[in-house]
Amino acid sequence: MFEGPLQDVIDEFSRLPGIGPKSAQRIALHLLNEESEDIERFQSALGRLQHGVTFCRICHNISQEDVCRICADSNRDKSIICVVEESKDIQVIERTAEYRGRYHVLGGALDPLNGIGPKELNVTPLVQRIGGALPDVALGAKGGGPSL
């Protein structure tokens, strides 16, 4: 175990998904040997990530603007909406270059055991996009009726 700032960086990288202690250590040691300009560029990119990313007001995809590039693309078929769990799922579909419709990002999956229901996801905006009406019961309102 290292000490001081190096260990702090290792600990922070270890908190990221998919990065274990050994990978975190390798990354931190690599950064320790990088040029100052490279470290500053990395720091700047992290700062822009925190302050320069928003979510599209239409589909909830990650975006730099109020409306993402996919929703802003007039060549996309507005009559087709592919519903995905996370923004990363869009990237997989886009790599095929076959789908020309729009998307809607739910922002997660239903997980009642962990308290994640339709209200915690982007279900209501989806129903509004397709022009439907979503009854209160479907969002878990009291009354014992059906729910999603």
Secondary structure, DSSP 8 states (H G I E B T S, - for coil): ---HHHHHHHHHHHTSTT--HHHHHHHHHHHHTS-HHHHHHHHHHHHHHHHS-EE-TTT--EESSSS-HHHH-TTSEEEEEEEESSHHHHHHHHHTT---EEEEE-SS--BGGGTB-GGGTTHHHHHHHTT----GGGGT-SSS----
